[in-house]
Amino acid sequence: MKKFVKIISLLMVIAMLAVTLCSCGDSSDDTATEAVKVVDIELTQEEYAFGVDKTQPELLETVNAFIAQIKADGTFDEICNKYFGDGTPTAVKSAALDTNKEQLVVATNAAFEPFEYTVGEDYYGIDMEIAALLAEHLGQELVISNMDFDSVCLSVGQQKCDIAMAGLTIKPDREEYVNFSDSYYEASQKLIVKGDDTAFDACTDAASVEALLNALAPETKIGVQNGTTGQFYVEGDEEWGFAGYDVQCVGYKNGSLAVQDLINGGVNYVIIDSAPAACITEAINAVQ
């Protein structure tokens, strides 16, 4: 009888250990640190607009009227809901360039989700869906010319494209190449850090974030997308009133490359536009 009781007791202990081990495993999964995270504080206030060919003033008038129309009738909100809400994004296709046809040629940098990006040969994003509707409104075919971000305004200025639609912030020096449309989206820059970085956790506003950035050592590396507001913010820009920081600014072709290098240890932080920052970190954390 005593032997039977000992066996029962041993089985109970084993069962309790198994439950404990399982519980520990579950707890670890629940508290797993994400690879990267966005410090949810806006560091800048800026506005996106489309950059129109200076030799086509009638196109600028049409674009401004079109922006007002899609905002008034709810179309713009419907498009945004596809990328920020529960809607389903619509694929946009580009026609081949043909100077014998009536075409709207759009310059973009399709590595700026959720405003423009590619899946296979199709384009997606807020700007791309607006571009498709604008081309339809004009009765023209849509041609999308995908290039580096810091070339989009120049290509329009050289009359290689009709309009730049690339999450483009209104900035005086870009007006050398394009006429800006009315603003259609308010944006900002945000800081991305590694998932286990707690240095900015207590920050409550831009000033508190900037105080910590100003205290960084000169060898600190901050990743940005080339030619964007993030680069001007880190390096300093008198026109914008950005003092800049005494750090090393490392430029990339797109924000995804910058964030991936943050994970790999190539840079200490990344500063990019808020909407792409959210999309990139969510996508990267999902596969870690």
C-alpha positions as CSV (number, residue, x, y, z in Angstrom):
1,M,0.0,0.0,0.0
2,K,2.8,2.4,0.9
3,K,4.5,1.5,-2.4
4,F,1.3,2.4,-4.3
5,V,1.1,5.8,-2.4
6,K,4.7,6.6,-3.3
7,I,4.0,5.8,-7.0
8,I,0.9,8.1,-7.0
9,S,2.9,10.8,-5.3
10,L,5.7,10.5,-7.8
11,L,3.3,10.8,-10.7
12,M,1.7,13.9,-9.2
13,V,5.1,15.5,-8.9
14,I,5.9,14.7,-12.5
15,A,2.6,16.2,-13.6
16,M,3.2,19.4,-11.6
17,L,6.6,19.8,-13.2
18,A,5.2,19.3,-16.6
19,V,2.6,22.0,-16.0
20,T,5.2,24.4,-14.6
21,L,7.5,23.9,-17.6
22,C,4.6,24.5,-20.0
23,S,3.6,27.6,-18.1
24,C,7.1,28.9,-18.3
25,G,7.2,28.4,-22.1
26,D,3.9,30.2,-22.5
27,S,5.1,33.1,-20.4
28,S,8.3,33.4,-22.4
29,D,6.3,33.6,-25.7
30,D,3.9,36.2,-24.4
31,T,6.8,38.5,-23.3
32,A,9.0,38.0,-26.3
33,T,10.7,41.2,-27.3
34,E,10.0,42.5,-30.8
35,A,12.9,43.1,-33.0
36,V,12.2,46.8,-33.5
37,K,9.7,49.3,-32.3
38,V,8.6,52.9,-33.1
39,V,8.8,55.6,-30.5
40,D,5.3,56.9,-30.9
41,I,6.2,60.6,-30.7
42,E,6.0,63.0,-33.8
43,L,9.4,64.7,-34.2
44,T,8.2,67.0,-37.1
45,Q,5.1,68.3,-38.7
46,E,5.0,68.3,-42.5
47,E,2.6,68.0,-45.4
48,Y,2.6,65.8,-48.5
49,A,1.7,67.1,-51.9
50,F,2.2,66.2,-55.5
51,G,4.9,67.8,-57.6
52,V,3.6,68.9,-61.0
53,D,5.5,69.8,-64.1
54,K,6.0,73.6,-64.2
55,T,5.3,73.8,-67.9
56,Q,1.8,72.3,-67.3
57,P,-0.1,74.9,-65.2
58,E,-3.5,73.5,-66.4
59,L,-2.5,70.1,-64.9
60,L,-1.8,71.7,-61.6
61,E,-5.3,73.3,-61.6
62,T,-6.8,69.9,-62.5
63,V,-4.8,68.1,-59.7
64,N,-5.9,70.7,-57.1
65,A,-9.5,70.4,-58.1
66,F,-9.2,66.6,-58.1
67,I,-7.7,66.5,-54.6
68,A,-10.6,68.7,-53.3
69,Q,-13.1,66.4,-55.0
70,I,-11.8,63.1,-53.6
71,K,-11.6,64.6,-50.1
72,A,-15.1,66.0,-50.3
73,D,-16.8,62.9,-51.6
74,G,-15.0,60.4,-49.3
75,T,-12.9,58.7,-51.9
76,F,-9.6,59.7,-50.2
77,D,-10.8,58.3,-46.9
78,E,-11.9,55.1,-48.6
79,I,-8.4,54.7,-50.1
80,C,-6.7,55.4,-46.7
81,N,-8.9,52.8,-45.0
82,K,-7.5,50.2,-47.3
83,Y,-4.1,50.8,-45.8
84,F,-4.8,52.0,-42.3
85,G,-8.1,50.2,-41.7
86,D,-9.9,47.0,-42.7
87,G,-10.2,47.7,-46.4
88,T,-8.5,45.7,-49.2
89,P,-5.8,47.5,-51.2
90,T,-6.4,47.6,-55.0
91,A,-3.6,46.7,-57.5
92,V,-2.6,49.4,-59.9
93,K,-1.0,48.5,-63.2
94,S,1.3,50.7,-65.3
95,A,1.0,51.0,-69.1
96,A,4.2,51.0,-71.2
97,L,5.4,54.5,-72.1
98,D,4.2,55.5,-75.6
99,T,4.6,59.1,-76.7
100,N,1.9,58.5,-79.4
101,K,-0.7,58.0,-76.7
102,E,-2.4,60.3,-74.2
103,Q,-0.6,59.3,-71.0
104,L,-0.1,60.5,-67.4
105,V,3.5,59.7,-66.5
106,V,4.0,59.5,-62.7
107,A,7.4,59.6,-61.0
108,T,7.5,57.6,-57.8
109,N,9.8,55.6,-55.5
110,A,7.9,52.4,-54.9
111,A,9.6,51.5,-51.6
112,F,7.5,53.7,-49.3
113,E,4.6,51.6,-48.0
114,P,1.8,52.5,-47.5
115,F,2.0,55.3,-50.1
116,E,3.7,53.3,-52.9
117,Y,5.1,49.8,-53.1
118,T,5.1,46.8,-55.4
119,V,3.9,43.2,-55.3
120,G,5.2,41.4,-58.3
121,E,4.6,43.7,-61.3
122,D,1.6,45.5,-59.6
123,Y,1.8,48.8,-57.8
124,Y,-0.1,49.4,-54.5
125,G,-0.4,52.3,-52.1
126,I,-2.3,55.5,-51.4
127,D,-0.5,57.6,-54.0
128,M,-0.7,54.9,-56.6
129,E,-4.5,54.5,-56.2
130,I,-4.9,58.2,-56.4
131,A,-2.7,58.2,-59.5
132,A,-4.9,55.6,-61.2
133,L,-8.1,57.6,-60.4
134,L,-6.4,60.8,-61.6
135,A,-5.4,59.2,-64.9
136,E,-9.0,58.0,-65.4
137,H,-10.3,61.4,-64.6
138,L,-8.0,62.9,-67.3
139,G,-9.0,60.2,-69.8
140,Q,-5.3,59.1,-70.0
141,E,-3.3,55.9,-69.6
142,L,-1.3,55.7,-66.4
143,V,2.4,55.2,-66.7
144,I,4.4,54.7,-63.5
145,S,8.1,55.5,-63.6
146,N,9.8,53.9,-60.5
147,M,13.1,55.5,-59.4
148,D,15.2,56.6,-56.5
149,F,13.4,59.0,-54.2
150,D,15.9,61.8,-54.7
151,S,15.3,61.7,-58.5
152,V,11.5,62.1,-58.6
153,C,11.4,65.9,-58.6
154,L,14.3,66.2,-60.9
155,S,12.6,63.9,-63.5
156,V,9.5,66.1,-63.5
157,G,11.7,69.2,-63.7
158,Q,13.3,67.7,-66.8
159,Q,9.8,67.0,-68.3
160,K,10.5,63.3,-68.3
161,C,7.4,62.8,-66.1
162,D,4.3,64.8,-65.6
163,I,3.9,64.6,-61.9
164,A,5.7,63.3,-58.8
165,M,3.6,61.2,-56.5
166,A,5.9,59.7,-53.8
167,G,4.9,60.7,-50.3
168,L,6.5,64.0,-51.2
169,T,6.9,66.7,-48.4
170,I,6.4,70.3,-49.5
171,K,9.9,71.8,-49.3
172,P,11.2,75.1,-50.8
173,D,14.2,73.7,-52.6
174,R,12.1,71.2,-54.4
175,E,10.1,74.1,-55.9
176,E,13.0,74.6,-58.2
177,Y,11.9,71.6,-60.1
178,V,8.1,71.3,-59.5
179,N,5.0,73.2,-58.6
180,F,3.4,71.7,-55.6
181,S,-0.2,70.9,-55.5
182,D,-2.4,71.5,-52.5
183,S,-1.5,69.3,-49.5
184,Y,-3.4,66.0,-49.2
185,Y,-1.8,64.4,-46.2
186,E,-0.2,65.5,-42.9
187,A,2.9,63.5,-42.0
188,S,5.8,63.4,-39.4
189,Q,9.1,61.8,-38.7
190,K,9.4,59.1,-36.0
191,L,12.3,57.3,-34.3
192,I,12.7,53.5,-34.6
193,V,14.8,51.7,-32.0
194,K,15.6,48.0,-31.3
195,G,12.9,46.2,-29.4
196,D,14.8,45.9,-26.1
197,D,16.0,49.6,-26.2
198,T,14.3,51.4,-23.2
199,A,16.2,54.7,-23.5
200,F,13.3,56.6,-24.9
201,D,10.5,54.8,-23.0
202,A,10.0,57.7,-20.5
203,C,9.8,60.4,-23.3
204,T,6.4,62.2,-23.5
205,D,7.0,64.7,-26.3
206,A,9.4,65.7,-29.1
207,A,11.5,67.9,-26.8
208,S,12.3,64.9,-24.5
209,V,13.2,62.7,-27.4
210,E,15.4,65.5,-28.9
211,A,17.1,66.0,-25.6
212,L,18.3,62.4,-25.7
213,L,19.3,62.6,-29.3
214,N,21.3,65.7,-28.6
215,A,23.2,63.8,-25.9
216,L,24.3,60.9,-28.2
217,A,28.0,60.4,-28.8
218,P,29.4,61.6,-32.2
219,E,30.0,58.0,-33.3
220,T,26.3,57.1,-33.0
221,K,24.8,56.2,-36.4
222,I,21.3,57.1,-37.4
223,G,19.8,55.6,-40.5
224,V,17.6,57.6,-42.9
225,Q,16.2,57.3,-46.4
226,N,18.2,59.3,-48.9
227,G,16.7,62.7,-49.9
228,T,13.8,62.6,-47.3
229,T,12.9,64.8,-44.4
230,G,14.5,62.3,-42.1
231,Q,17.9,63.0,-43.6
232,F,17.4,66.8,-43.4
233,Y,16.2,66.4,-39.8
234,V,19.3,64.4,-38.7
235,E,21.9,66.4,-40.7
236,G,20.3,69.8,-40.1
237,D,18.4,72.0,-42.6
238,E,18.2,75.8,-42.2
239,E,15.1,76.2,-44.4
240,W,13.2,73.8,-42.2
241,G,14.7,75.1,-39.0
242,F,16.3,71.7,-38.2
243,A,19.4,72.1,-36.1
244,G,20.6,68.6,-36.7
245,Y,22.5,66.3,-34.4
246,D,26.2,65.6,-33.8
247,V,26.0,62.0,-35.1
248,Q,26.7,60.1,-38.2
249,C,23.8,60.1,-40.7
250,V,23.7,57.0,-42.8
251,G,21.6,57.1,-46.0
252,Y,19.7,54.2,-47.6
253,K,17.7,53.8,-50.7
254,N,14.6,53.0,-48.6
255,G,13.5,52.8,-45.0
256,S,13.3,49.0,-45.0
257,L,17.0,48.7,-45.7
258,A,17.7,51.1,-42.9
259,V,15.6,49.2,-40.3
260,Q,17.1,45.9,-41.4
261,D,20.6,47.4,-40.8
262,L,19.4,48.5,-37.4
263,I,18.6,44.9,-36.5
264,N,22.0,43.8,-37.9
265,G,23.8,46.4,-35.8
266,G,24.9,48.6,-38.7
267,V,23.2,51.7,-37.2
268,N,21.9,52.6,-33.7
269,Y,18.6,54.2,-34.7
270,V,16.5,55.0,-37.7
271,I,14.4,58.1,-38.4
272,I,11.8,57.9,-41.2
273,D,8.3,59.0,-42.0
274,S,5.7,57.8,-39.5
275,A,3.4,55.7,-41.8
276,P,6.2,53.8,-43.4
277,A,7.8,53.4,-40.0
278,A,4.7,51.6,-38.8
279,C,4.4,49.4,-41.9
280,I,8.1,48.4,-41.9
281,T,8.4,47.5,-38.2
282,E,5.1,45.5,-38.3
283,A,6.4,43.5,-41.3
284,I,9.8,42.9,-39.8
285,N,8.5,41.9,-36.4
286,A,6.0,39.5,-38.1
287,V,8.9,37.4,-39.5
288,Q,11.3,37.5,-36.6
